[in-house]
Amino acid sequence: MVRGKIEIKKIENRTSRQITFSKRRNGLFKKAHELSVLCDAQVAAIVFSQSGRLYEFSSSEMEKTIERYGKFSPDYFVSGRPQEELYLLELKKEMDIMVKKIDLLEVHQRKLMGQGLGSCSLAQLQGLDTQIEKSLRIIRSRKERELLDQRRRLREEEIRETLVRPMLPVTLHTGKDETGSACRMSKHSSEVETDLFIGFPVTRL
């Protein structure tokens, strides 16, 4: 009985696809083994399933087979080399981009400092003028806020010092006034003494 020809396309049913994968994988590795034995060939096969699982067959050590392949095909795969080369190329591109950006920033900074303006057009000069004015407004606004904050902190410190300053006892002494009156006041803790004398001044000989 002649088997019908199978159409080669993706199997939609997941269970059938897994069964077919297992059978075909085993058949592939069996054929690879037969080829290596019958023809004394060095054969290696690497298969990744849809879920990412690795299956491999090698008639000898896999690493030696890959290294041997790399000698004949240096532009494709040598253990670890493509990843390193791609990484170095990406780093070089990023460095070139960063160098260009730094050069542009240095040129712009010199123009803001008033240097290298000979090649600037009128529109570029107006743009620089607008940017400088905007920067000055921001700086002045920030300066005013800092000054106000500094004054507020100084006032708060003065208020705190006044509140924590100790109260000292006060003593008050007064002598005779022009009318001949004499008054003496002293304050010690909570007691107050007052002496009052009224009369004509005494004439001493």
Secondary structure per residue as TSV (DSSP state, phi and psi in degrees):
chain	resnum	aa	ss	phi	psi
A	1	M	-	360.0	129.2
A	2	V	-	-86.4	129.3
A	3	R	-	-74.8	144.2
A	4	G	-	-72.5	153.1
A	5	K	-	-76.1	128.2
A	6	I	-	-89.6	131.5
A	7	E	-	-75.2	130.2
A	8	I	-	-86.5	103.5
A	9	K	S	-157.3	170.4
A	10	K	-	-66.3	134.8
A	11	I	-	-83.0	120.1
A	12	E	-	-75.9	-35.7
A	13	N	S	-71.7	124.8
A	14	R	H	-65.9	-42.1
A	15	T	H	-65.0	-44.8
A	16	S	H	-64.8	-37.8
A	17	R	H	-64.5	-40.3
A	18	Q	H	-67.1	-39.5
A	19	I	H	-65.5	-43.8
A	20	T	H	-64.5	-39.4
A	21	F	H	-61.1	-44.5
A	22	S	H	-63.9	-44.3
A	23	K	H	-66.0	-46.4
A	24	R	H	-68.4	-34.6
A	25	R	H	-64.4	-47.2
A	26	N	H	-62.5	-39.0
A	27	G	H	-65.0	-39.1
A	28	L	H	-63.4	-46.8
A	29	F	H	-66.2	-33.4
A	30	K	H	-65.8	-43.2
A	31	K	H	-65.4	-38.2
A	32	A	H	-64.4	-40.3
A	33	H	H	-64.7	-44.4
A	34	E	H	-62.5	-40.7
A	35	L	H	-62.9	-41.8
A	36	S	H	-67.6	-34.8
A	37	V	H	-78.1	-47.5
A	38	L	H	-67.2	-38.1
A	39	C	H	-109.7	6.0
A	40	D	T	52.0	46.8
A	41	A	-	-105.5	154.6
A	42	Q	-	-94.1	111.3
A	43	V	-	-122.3	140.0
A	44	A	E	-141.9	141.3
A	45	A	E	-137.8	134.6
A	46	I	E	-125.3	129.4
A	47	V	E	-133.8	133.3
A	48	F	E	-112.8	129.6
A	49	S	-	-75.9	174.0
A	50	Q	T	-63.9	-30.1
A	51	S	T	-83.3	-1.5
A	52	G	-	94.5	6.2
A	53	R	-	-79.0	140.3
A	54	L	E	-95.6	134.4
A	55	Y	E	-129.1	137.4
A	56	E	E	-146.8	155.0
A	57	F	E	-140.4	138.1
A	58	S	E	-148.4	134.2
A	59	S	S	-72.9	-16.3
A	60	S	S	-138.9	-162.5
A	61	E	-	-66.8	132.0
A	62	M	H	-61.7	-41.3
A	63	E	H	-63.0	-41.0
A	64	K	H	-66.4	-37.5
A	65	T	H	-64.6	-40.5
A	66	I	H	-67.4	-42.5
A	67	E	H	-61.1	-40.7
A	68	R	H	-65.1	-39.0
A	69	Y	H	-64.1	-38.5
A	70	G	H	-63.9	-30.9
A	71	K	H	-67.6	-32.7
A	72	F	H	-88.6	-17.0
A	73	S	-	-138.6	69.6
A	74	P	T	-69.0	-20.5
A	75	D	T	-84.5	-6.4
A	76	Y	T	-106.9	-65.8
A	77	F	-	-147.8	121.1
A	78	V	-	-129.9	143.3
A	79	S	T	-48.6	108.8
A	80	G	T	81.7	-11.7
A	81	R	H	-73.9	-42.9
A	82	P	H	-59.8	-41.6
A	83	Q	H	-62.0	-42.2
A	84	E	H	-65.8	-41.6
A	85	E	H	-65.7	-42.5
A	86	L	H	-63.5	-40.1
A	87	Y	H	-63.5	-42.2
A	88	L	H	-66.6	-38.3
A	89	L	H	-64.3	-41.7
A	90	E	H	-64.4	-40.2
A	91	L	H	-62.6	-41.3
A	92	K	H	-63.4	-42.0
A	93	K	H	-62.1	-44.1
A	94	E	H	-63.6	-39.4
A	95	M	H	-64.9	-41.6
A	96	D	H	-61.7	-42.4
A	97	I	H	-64.1	-42.9
A	98	M	H	-65.4	-38.5
A	99	V	H	-63.3	-42.0
A	100	K	H	-63.8	-42.1
A	101	K	H	-64.3	-40.7
A	102	I	H	-64.2	-41.4
A	103	D	H	-61.0	-44.1
A	104	L	H	-63.9	-41.1
A	105	L	H	-65.1	-39.1
A	106	E	H	-65.0	-40.7
A	107	V	H	-63.7	-43.0
A	108	H	H	-65.4	-39.3
A	109	Q	H	-64.5	-40.7
A	110	R	H	-63.4	-37.4
A	111	K	H	-66.7	-38.3
A	112	L	H	-64.5	-28.9
A	113	M	T	-84.0	1.0
A	114	G	T	87.1	18.3
A	115	Q	-	-111.4	147.0
A	116	G	S	65.0	37.4
A	117	L	-	-90.3	-2.8
A	118	G	T	-62.4	-31.1
A	119	S	T	-92.4	3.5
A	120	C	-	-84.4	140.6
A	121	S	-	-83.4	174.2
A	122	L	H	-62.9	-40.4
A	123	A	H	-64.1	-39.6
A	124	Q	H	-66.1	-40.2
A	125	L	H	-65.1	-40.9
A	126	Q	H	-63.6	-37.9
A	127	G	H	-64.2	-41.0
A	128	L	H	-63.4	-41.9
A	129	D	H	-61.5	-43.9
A	130	T	H	-63.0	-41.6
A	131	Q	H	-65.8	-39.9
A	132	I	H	-66.4	-42.8
A	133	E	H	-61.9	-41.4
A	134	K	H	-63.8	-41.8
A	135	S	H	-64.7	-39.5
A	136	L	H	-64.1	-40.7
A	137	R	H	-62.9	-40.5
A	138	I	H	-65.5	-42.3
A	139	I	H	-65.3	-43.8
A	140	R	H	-65.3	-40.3
A	141	S	H	-62.6	-41.4
A	142	R	H	-66.0	-38.3
A	143	K	H	-64.1	-43.3
A	144	E	H	-62.3	-41.4
A	145	R	H	-63.0	-40.0
A	146	E	H	-64.9	-40.9
A	147	L	H	-64.2	-43.7
A	148	L	H	-62.8	-41.9
A	149	D	H	-63.8	-39.4
A	150	Q	H	-65.0	-42.4
A	151	R	H	-64.7	-40.3
A	152	R	H	-62.6	-42.1
A	153	R	H	-64.8	-38.6
A	154	L	H	-64.3	-42.3
A	155	R	H	-63.1	-41.5
A	156	E	H	-63.6	-38.8
A	157	E	H	-65.1	-41.3
A	158	E	H	-62.8	-40.8
A	159	I	H	-64.8	-42.0
A	160	R	H	-63.8	-41.7
A	161	E	H	-63.6	-37.2
A	162	T	H	-66.8	-39.6
A	163	L	H	-69.8	-34.4
A	164	V	H	-92.6	-0.1
A	165	R	S	-71.4	130.4
A	166	P	-	-70.2	147.6
A	167	M	-	-88.2	120.0
A	168	L	-	-95.9	147.8
A	169	P	-	-63.8	145.4
A	170	V	-	-114.7	132.1
A	171	T	-	-121.1	128.1
A	172	L	-	-123.0	125.8
A	173	H	E	-122.6	132.9
A	174	T	E	-127.4	142.9
A	175	G	E	-94.1	-162.2
A	176	K	E	-72.0	142.9
A	177	D	-	-94.7	-174.3
A	178	E	T	-69.7	-24.6
A	179	T	T	-85.6	0.2
A	180	G	S	91.6	8.4
A	181	S	-	-84.5	150.0
A	182	A	E	-129.5	134.1
A	183	C	E	-137.9	133.3
A	184	R	E	-132.2	125.5
A	185	M	E	-128.5	138.5
A	186	S	E	-142.8	146.6
A	187	K	E	-128.5	114.3
A	188	H	E	-123.5	117.2
A	189	S	T	52.3	-113.4
A	190	S	T	-106.5	2.5
A	191	E	E	-98.7	142.8
A	192	V	E	-129.3	125.7
A	193	E	E	-114.5	134.8
A	194	T	E	-134.8	125.8
A	195	D	E	-112.1	127.5
A	196	L	E	-126.3	128.7
A	197	F	E	-128.4	126.3
A	198	I	-	-122.3	130.8
A	199	G	S	161.1	180.0
A	200	F	-	-76.3	146.5
A	201	P	-	-62.1	141.1
A	202	V	-	-83.0	130.0
A	203	T	-	-96.0	118.5
A	204	R	-	-91.9	134.5
A	205	L	-	-92.5	360.0
